[in-house]
Structure formats: structure tokens, C-alpha cells
């Protein structure tokens, strides 16, 4: 066979291969899920706002990054923003998130690497958080700023033995957060704590109502949430009636639905949002040791795991006019299961919206390795997994 013929065949085969790849990429089905059942979502300002938040995206592994070795203490504190992802947050990225259809930006923030011996936050750190928040606020987005990876005995730990220190540390942080954002309107939401729990114990992720330590932890979280509300409200400005997010034990929807969780009392009318995280079904969405790669829209068992906790949140809170936000959810990339992740996203978001709940995808800028939840390529400010974003938007109206 002549070299020219061989070369021609090779080129044709390459073209066919590339075309097949394109077809496969375009073959992902974006389902519009029709949910069963009717839910009476009350009409009030709080639930209307939750609906207006539409779809949320987490700027994960960024301002929540921390380093307890002390190495960053000798450097510019603002460098911590890039410590885990090596990418500085750009206006172009936030614009891409907005253009993709997201109307809520959650900015998780760890503060403990940026405080002095009196728990005073380095002004450059909190100014940078405000700078990024303003980019989104200026686009008309909702923005959530929280206290993220500070759950350790030196800062805050939800048990009676550490309550005095926890209250002092958190009150200082919340005071400074409320002051930094006092002039922001309703689109700026403050969140008390991220997944407060008994770290490094057998009950870190499994709260037991029969266990005295667990009951004590739940009580401490209730008291801290109340302190959070009182502290922010006392700071004046728009803090007097801004929306505030509060979690139950470890941010679990089930522990929020438990009677051990109490909503804080508030001087503002219905401005407390119940916050929860749910990577459910865990075997598919988060468990690194699981072999479950599929989410079939005909799989009743998988769907029931999602519907059960959403019904619990709806029944205790939403049906009574109390807003709920699932500000972390997602499903890891298990390589080759994009259609399943799309199915999961469509069903999850649709089920939540039917019950008056809005969801925020956890994006940690990881695309391979440990917990790959990434949707956005931050260096180029492009959507890396548009199919999941499309499924989200198709089911959150």
C-alpha cells in the first residue's frame, strides 16, 4: 500500500474517532424531571427570597483553606486564598458563574489563620472576602459568607467544656463579619457555622439522641446559634433584619429536623434560614470507598433517600413558612458516569424546588483524585462540566 494511501486512511480514521467523541459528548441527556406529589409552599417574603436565590455555587477550597503549621503566618495572609487551588478568584470567574445561571454564591471562609491573640481578624483578609463578595453582589447575586474550618478546641468546639472559649471566639468573628458587611442589603447573608460537630470522636458524623455528649453538643450549637443572631442584630445597619443561616449538628438535614435543634429567637420577623448539607445517597455522591457509580431515574431506593430527608425538612420548616437552604450538595466524578451525575442533579434539584428549597453545588475545584466535585475551570473562567450545570438550570425554575 502506498504511503499516501496509508496516510489518507489514518486521517480518515482519526476524523471518525474525533467525530465519535463529539457524538458521545453530545449524547448526554438533560432530563427535566417531573416530581410526584403536591406541596403547599406558603407565600411569604422569606420563601420568595429562597426561590429567587434559584441555584447556588460554592467557591470551595479557597477562602476556607487553612494551614495550621504556621507557615502562612510569616507570609501575606491574603495568600491563603490560593493555598489549596493556586488560583486567585477573578471577576471573570464570578461572571461565568452568573452567566451559567447561578444566582447565589457561597463563600466559605476559615478565619482562625487570620486572627491575632485577641481574635481580631487581619484587615487584609476580611477586605479581600468583601472584595470578592462585592463582585457577585454587583451582579445582583445573593452572597453567603460563613465561618468554615474553625471547628477545633482552640477556637470553637460545641461542648460544654469548651463553650466559654467557643462563645468568645465566635462572637468576636461574627461581630467583625457583621461590621464588614453592615451596609450590604438583603442579598448578603451571614452563616453562623459550617457543620459544627464533635470533631475526632465516634460521634463526629453520627449524632445519637441517647448519648449525653451528643445531647450536650446539640444544646451548645443551639446556644451558639442564638448568640450569633443576637450578635449580628446588635451591630446595626442592615444587620438589624438581614437573613441569617443556622445549622444543626454537623449540618445534617436529619439533625435539623430533630427536635433537639431549636430555631433561635429573633427580633426580625422570619429572617432565620435553616441550613443543611446532604450528599445523598452517600454511596453514590460522596463515599470514596463505594463502587456505586450509577443514579438511575427509575431507581426507587436511591430517589427515596433524597425524598425522605427533603420531606422531613419540608414538614418541620417549609410547610410552616420557615425557609430552608441546602447550601452544599453534589456528586463526585467517578469517571465515565457523567450521565448518572446529570440524572442525580436533575432529580435532586427538582425535588428540592418542589418543596420550596434551593440548592448550592459544592465546587472544590477538584477534577481528579480526592472528592472531584469541580464544575468551573477557574484559570480560564469556563464551565468545565456544562451538562451538570444544564441539568441544574433545567430543573430549578
C-alpha positions in Angstrom: 0.0 0.0 0.0 1.3 3.4 -0.9 2.4 5.8 1.9 -0.1 8.4 0.6 -3.0 5.8 0.9 -1.9 4.8 4.4 -1.8 8.5 5.4 -5.2 9.2 4.0 -6.7 6.2 5.8 -5.1 7.3 9.1 -6.5 10.8 8.7 -10.0 9.4 8.0 -9.8 7.1 11.0 -8.8 10.0 13.2 -11.6 12.1 11.9 -14.1 9.3 12.6 -12.7 8.8 16.1 -13.0 12.5 16.8 -16.5 12.7 15.4 -17.5 9.7 17.6 -16.1 11.6 20.6 -18.2 14.6 19.7 -21.3 12.5 19.3 -20.7 10.8 22.7 -20.3 14.1 24.4 -23.5 15.4 22.8 -25.3 12.2 23.7 -25.8 13.1 27.4 -29.5 13.5 28.1 -30.5 16.5 30.2 -33.7 15.3 31.9 -36.5 17.6 33.0 -37.8 15.7 36.0 -41.5 15.8 36.8 -41.8 15.1 40.5 -44.8 13.3 42.0 -46.8 14.9 44.8 -48.1 18.3 45.7 -46.5 20.5 48.3 -48.1 23.7 49.7 -45.2 26.1 49.9 -46.5 29.2 51.8 -46.2 32.6 50.2 -44.1 34.9 52.4 -41.0 37.1 51.9 -38.6 34.6 53.2 -39.7 31.7 51.0 -40.0 34.0 48.0 -36.4 35.0 48.6 -35.3 31.4 48.8 -36.9 30.8 45.4 -35.3 33.9 44.0 -31.9 32.5 45.0 -32.6 29.9 42.3 -29.3 28.0 42.1 -26.1 28.3 44.2 -22.4 27.6 43.6 -19.7 27.3 46.3 -16.3 28.9 46.0 -14.8 25.9 47.8 -11.2 25.3 48.8 -10.5 29.0 48.5 -11.2 31.3 51.4 -11.9 28.2 53.5 -8.3 27.0 53.0 -6.2 26.9 56.2 -2.7 25.9 57.3 -2.2 25.1 61.0 1.6 24.6 60.6 2.1 28.3 60.9 3.9 28.6 57.6 1.5 31.1 56.2 1.7 33.3 59.3 5.1 34.5 58.0 3.6 35.4 54.7 0.9 37.8 53.4 -2.3 36.4 54.9 -4.1 37.0 51.6 -2.0 34.3 50.0 -4.2 31.7 51.8 -6.8 32.3 49.1 -4.7 30.3 46.7 -3.1 27.9 49.1 -5.3 24.9 48.1 -6.2 25.7 44.5 -3.4 28.0 43.3 -5.9 30.3 41.6 -6.9 33.7 42.7 -10.7 34.4 42.4 -11.3 36.7 39.4 -14.2 38.9 38.3 -14.3 36.8 35.1 -15.0 33.6 37.1 -17.9 35.2 39.1 -19.3 36.5 35.8 -19.1 33.0 34.3 -20.9 31.6 37.3 -23.6 34.2 36.9 -23.8 33.7 33.1 -24.3 29.9 33.7 -27.5 30.7 35.6 -26.3 30.6 39.2 -27.9 33.4 41.3 -26.2 32.5 44.7 -22.5 32.5 45.6 -21.5 30.9 48.8 -18.1 32.0 50.1 -16.8 29.6 52.8 -14.2 31.3 55.0 -11.8 30.0 57.6 -10.8 32.8 59.9 -8.5 31.2 62.5 -5.3 31.6 60.5 -6.0 35.3 60.2 -6.6 36.4 63.8 -4.3 37.8 66.5 -4.2 36.8 70.2 -7.4 38.8 70.7 -9.3 37.2 67.9 -9.0 40.3 65.7 -9.1 39.4 62.0 -6.3 40.7 59.8 -7.9 43.6 57.9 -6.4 42.5 54.6 -8.1 39.1 54.8 -11.6 40.3 55.6 -11.2 43.1 53.0 -10.4 40.5 50.3 -13.5 38.5 51.3 -15.6 41.6 51.0 -14.0 42.4 47.6 -15.0 39.1 46.1 -18.5 39.3 47.7 -18.9 42.7 46.1 -18.2 41.3 42.6 -21.2 39.0 43.0 -23.4 41.5 44.8 -22.8 44.0 42.0 -24.2 41.4 39.5 -27.3 41.1 41.6 -26.4 37.7 43.1 -27.1 36.6 46.6 -23.9 36.0 48.6 -23.3 33.8 51.7 -20.3 34.3 54.0 -19.7 31.9 56.8 -17.4 30.5 59.5 -16.0 27.3 57.9 -13.0 25.3 59.2 -12.6 26.8 62.6 -14.2 23.9 64.5 -11.4 22.9 66.8 -10.8 23.2 70.5 -8.6 26.2 70.3 -11.3 28.2 68.5 -14.8 26.8 68.8 -15.9 23.3 69.8 -19.6 22.6 70.5 -19.4 21.1 74.0 -19.9 22.5 77.5 -16.2 22.1 78.4 -15.3 24.5 75.5 -18.4 26.6 75.4 -16.9 29.7 77.1 -14.0 29.8 74.6 -16.3 29.0 71.7 -18.7 31.8 72.5 -15.8 34.3 72.9 -14.1 33.4 69.6 -17.3 33.2 67.5 -18.8 36.4 69.0 -15.6 38.2 68.0 -15.6 36.8 64.5 -19.4 37.4 64.0 -19.0 40.9 65.2 -16.3 41.7 62.7 -18.2 40.0 59.9 -21.4 41.9 60.7 -19.4 45.2 60.8 -17.6 44.5 57.5 -20.9 43.8 55.7 -23.2 46.2 57.6 -24.0 48.3 54.6 -25.0 45.4 52.3 -28.6 44.7 51.7 -30.7 41.6 51.8 -28.6 39.8 49.2 -25.8 39.4 51.7 -26.5 36.5 54.1 -24.3 35.5 57.1 -24.0 31.9 58.2 -23.1 31.1 61.8 -21.0 27.9 61.5 -20.2 25.1 59.0 -21.1 21.6 60.1 -20.5 22.1 63.8 -19.7 18.8 65.4 -17.6 16.8 67.9 -14.5 16.5 65.8 -12.3 13.4 66.2 -14.9 11.5 68.2 -17.1 8.5 67.4 -20.0 10.9 67.0 -18.3 13.3 64.6 -20.8 12.4 61.9 -23.3 10.3 63.8 -25.4 12.2 66.4 -27.1 9.9 68.9 -30.1 11.2 70.8 -29.4 8.7 73.6 -25.8 9.8 74.1 -25.2 12.5 76.7 -22.3 14.1 74.8 -24.4 14.4 71.6 -27.3 16.0 73.5 -24.8 18.4 75.1 -23.4 19.2 71.6 -26.8 19.9 70.2 -27.6 22.2 73.1 -24.3 24.1 72.7 -25.0 24.5 68.9 -28.4 25.9 69.8 -26.9 28.4 72.3 -24.2 29.4 69.8 -26.8 30.0 67.0 -28.7 32.2 69.4 -25.6 34.1 70.3 -24.9 34.5 66.5 -28.3 36.0 65.9 -28.1 38.3 68.9 -24.6 39.4 68.0 -25.4 40.3 64.4 -28.6 42.0 65.2 -26.8 44.3 67.7 -24.3 45.5 65.1 -26.9 47.9 63.5 -27.1 48.9 59.9 -28.7 46.3 57.6 -27.8 43.7 60.2 -30.9 44.5 62.1 -33.0 42.4 59.7 -30.7 40.6 57.2 -31.2 36.9 56.6 -29.1 34.6 58.8 -28.3 31.0 58.2 -28.0 28.5 61.1 -27.2 24.7 61.0 -28.0 21.8 63.3 -25.4 19.2 64.4 -22.9 18.7 61.5 -25.2 20.4 59.1 -27.2 17.3 58.7 -30.8 17.7 57.5 -31.9 14.9 59.8 -30.4 16.6 62.9 -32.0 19.8 61.8 -35.3 18.0 61.6 -34.8 16.5 65.0 -36.5 18.2 68.0 -33.1 18.7 69.6 -32.5 21.5 67.1 -34.1 24.8 68.0 -34.5 27.9 65.9 -33.0 30.9 67.5 -35.4 33.6 68.8 -35.1 36.7 66.7 -36.2 40.3 66.8 -36.6 40.3 63.0 -39.7 38.5 61.5 -38.9 35.2 59.8 -35.3 36.1 58.8 -33.7 32.8 60.0 -32.9 30.3 57.3 -32.3 26.7 58.3 -29.1 25.4 56.6 -28.3 21.8 55.8 -25.8 19.7 53.7 -26.7 16.4 52.1 -24.5 14.4 49.8 -27.3 11.8 49.4 -27.3 9.0 48.5 -23.9 8.8 50.2 -22.8 5.7 48.4 -23.2 7.4 45.1 -22.5 11.1 45.9 -19.5 11.1 48.3 -18.3 7.7 49.7 -14.8 7.3 48.3 -14.9 3.5 49.1 -18.1 2.9 47.3 -18.5 1.1 43.9 -21.9 2.7 43.2 -21.4 4.7 40.0 -25.0 4.9 38.8 -28.0 7.0 39.5 -30.9 5.7 37.5 -34.0 7.8 37.5 -36.0 4.6 37.8 -34.2 3.6 40.9 -36.8 4.0 43.6 -34.4 3.3 46.5 -31.9 6.0 45.5 -34.6 8.5 45.0 -36.3 7.7 48.3 -33.1 8.5 50.2 -33.3 12.0 48.8 -37.0 12.4 49.2 -37.1 11.2 52.8 -34.8 14.0 54.2 -36.3 16.6 51.9 -39.8 15.7 53.2 -38.5 15.9 56.8 -37.2 19.4 56.2 -40.4 20.4 54.4 -42.7 19.1 57.1 -40.8 20.7 60.0 -39.9 24.0 58.4 -41.1 24.9 54.9 -44.7 23.9 55.4 -44.7 26.3 58.4 -43.3 29.2 56.4 -39.7 28.8 57.6 -37.0 28.9 54.8 -34.5 26.1 54.2 -31.4 26.2 52.1 -29.3 23.2 51.1 -26.1 25.1 50.7 -23.9 22.1 49.9 -24.7 19.2 47.7 -23.1 17.4 44.8 -21.9 14.0 43.4 -18.3 13.1 42.8 -17.0 12.3 39.3 -16.4 8.6 39.3 -15.1 8.7 35.7 -17.4 7.7 33.0 -20.6 8.3 35.0 -21.5 11.8 33.7 -25.0 10.8 32.7 -25.6 9.5 36.2 -24.4 12.7 37.8 -26.6 14.6 35.5 -29.6 12.4 36.4 -28.8 12.9 40.1 -28.6 16.7 39.8 -31.8 16.9 37.9 -33.7 14.8 40.3 -32.2 16.4 43.5 -32.8 20.0 42.4 -36.3 19.3 41.1 -37.3 17.6 44.4 -35.9 20.4 46.4 -37.6 23.2 44.4 -41.0 21.4 44.6 -40.6 21.7 48.4 -39.6 25.3 48.3 -35.9 24.6 48.9 -32.9 26.0 47.0 -29.6 24.1 46.5 -26.0 25.1 46.2 -23.4 22.8 44.4 -20.2 22.2 46.3 -17.3 23.1 43.8 -13.9 22.4 45.4 -12.0 22.9 42.1 -11.1 19.2 42.1 -11.5 17.2 38.9 -9.5 14.1 39.7 -8.3 12.4 42.9 -9.9 13.2 46.2 -13.5 14.3 46.1 -13.8 15.6 42.5 -16.7 18.0 42.5 -15.4 20.7 40.2 -17.8 22.3 37.7 -15.8 25.5 36.8 -12.3 25.8 35.4 -11.2 28.8 37.4 -8.0 29.6 35.4 -9.9 30.2 32.2 -13.2 31.1 33.8 -15.0 28.5 31.7 -17.7 25.9 32.6 -15.9 22.6 32.6 -18.9 20.4 33.1 -21.8 22.1 31.3 -24.1 19.1 31.3 -24.4 19.2 35.1 -25.0 22.9 35.0 -27.6 22.5 32.3 -29.4 19.8 34.4 -29.3 22.1 37.4 -30.8 25.0 35.5 -33.4 22.9 33.7 -34.9 21.8 37.0 -34.7 24.8 39.3 -37.3 27.1 37.7 
